[in-house]
Amino acid sequence: MARTRSSSHPRRPARVPRGAATRAPRRSSAATDDELTAHVRALYRRIWAVARRIPRGKVATYGQVAELAGLPGGARVAGAAMRASASARARLPWQRVVGKRGPRRAGIALLDPVGAAVQRQLLEAEGVVVSDRGLIDLDRHGWLPRR
């Protein structure tokens, strides 16, 4: 006769319901959401302050802007901040923040053809040379802030 094992067997752990181990704990208060929103808003403000310092005719990468804002490795946060800047866009030189494409190159986002065309037009009006593939020479147009 075959012997069946129960969950009390010493070598076999008790069964855990599917998804129970990966489920995040529930937050109990709205204050946590308010704190998170305030924290994100503060990060975005720091990123926007750095972007406003980029001079005409120069560009900076998302990673560079994030690092100067005190967020090393925060290129994606900088990208999210630039996307969220719709209300501040009139005062924010968003076109000067570009993606890194190599050690000495950066590029405009070609995934959004309308946005890429606007960004290219604004950068070229400032004297930044943008190649046909949307690449920018960082040796020539990269921004290095004074310490």
C-alpha positions in Angstrom: 0.0 0.0 0.0 1.3 3.4 -0.9 2.0 5.8 1.9 0.8 9.4 1.5 2.7 12.3 3.0 0.9 14.9 5.0 1.9 18.5 5.6 3.2 17.5 9.0 5.9 15.4 7.5 9.4 16.5 8.8 11.0 16.8 5.4 8.2 18.5 3.6 7.1 22.1 4.4 3.5 23.0 4.7 1.8 24.1 1.5 1.6 27.8 0.9 -1.3 29.2 -1.0 -0.3 30.3 -4.5 0.8 33.9 -4.6 0.8 34.3 -0.8 4.6 34.5 -0.6 4.9 37.2 -3.3 2.0 39.4 -2.2 3.0 42.8 -0.9 1.7 43.7 2.5 -1.2 46.1 2.5 -0.6 49.7 3.6 -2.8 50.8 6.4 -2.9 54.5 6.0 -3.3 57.2 3.4 -0.4 59.1 5.1 2.0 56.7 3.4 0.7 57.5 0.0 1.0 61.2 0.8 4.6 60.7 1.9 5.4 58.8 -1.2 3.8 61.5 -3.4 5.7 64.2 -1.6 9.0 62.3 -2.0 8.5 61.8 -5.7 7.5 65.4 -6.1 10.8 66.5 -4.3 12.9 64.2 -6.6 11.2 65.6 -9.7 11.9 69.2 -8.5 15.6 68.4 -8.0 15.8 66.9 -11.5 14.0 69.9 -13.1 16.4 72.3 -11.3 19.3 70.5 -12.9 17.7 70.6 -16.3 17.1 74.3 -16.1 20.9 74.8 -15.6 21.7 73.2 -19.0 22.8 76.1 -21.3 21.6 76.8 -24.8 23.5 74.7 -27.4 24.3 72.0 -24.9 22.7 68.7 -23.9 22.9 66.3 -21.0 21.9 62.7 -20.7 19.2 61.4 -18.4 21.8 59.6 -16.3 23.9 62.8 -15.9 20.9 64.9 -14.9 19.9 62.2 -12.3 23.4 62.0 -10.9 23.7 65.8 -10.6 20.3 65.8 -8.8 21.7 63.4 -6.3 20.3 60.2 -7.8 23.1 58.1 -9.2 21.7 55.4 -11.4 18.4 57.2 -11.6 18.2 57.8 -15.4 14.7 56.3 -15.5 13.5 58.6 -12.7 14.9 61.5 -14.7 13.0 60.3 -17.7 9.8 60.0 -15.7 10.3 63.5 -14.3 10.8 65.0 -17.8 7.6 63.2 -19.0 5.7 64.5 -16.0 6.8 68.1 -16.6 3.9 69.1 -18.8 2.9 72.0 -16.6 6.4 73.3 -16.2 7.4 72.7 -19.8 7.2 76.4 -20.7 10.1 77.1 -18.3 11.8 73.7 -18.6 14.3 73.1 -21.5 13.2 69.5 -21.8 14.7 69.2 -25.3 18.2 69.4 -23.9 17.9 66.2 -21.9 18.6 63.2 -24.2 19.3 59.5 -24.0 22.9 58.1 -24.0 23.8 56.0 -27.0 27.4 55.3 -26.3 30.5 56.8 -24.5 30.5 59.9 -26.7 27.1 60.0 -28.3 23.6 60.8 -27.2 20.3 60.7 -29.1 16.8 61.9 -29.3 14.0 59.5 -28.8 12.9 58.3 -32.3 10.1 56.1 -30.9 7.9 59.2 -30.8 8.2 60.7 -34.2 6.3 63.8 -33.5 8.2 64.5 -30.2 11.5 63.6 -31.9 10.8 66.1 -34.7 9.9 68.9 -32.2 13.0 68.1 -30.1 15.2 68.1 -33.2 13.8 71.4 -34.3 14.3 73.0 -30.9 17.9 71.7 -30.5 18.9 72.7 -34.1 17.5 76.2 -33.4 20.0 76.3 -30.5 22.9 75.3 -32.7 23.1 71.6 -31.7 24.0 69.3 -34.6 21.7 66.3 -34.8 22.5 63.6 -37.3 20.0 61.9 -39.6 19.8 59.0 -37.1 19.1 61.4 -34.2 22.6 61.2 -32.7 24.4 64.1 -31.0 28.2 64.3 -30.4 28.7 64.7 -26.7 32.3 65.9 -27.1 31.0 68.9 -29.0 27.5 69.5 -27.4 27.7 67.7 -24.1 27.3 69.9 -20.9 29.8 69.6 -18.2 28.8 71.8 -15.2 31.3 73.8 -13.3 32.0 72.4 -9.9 
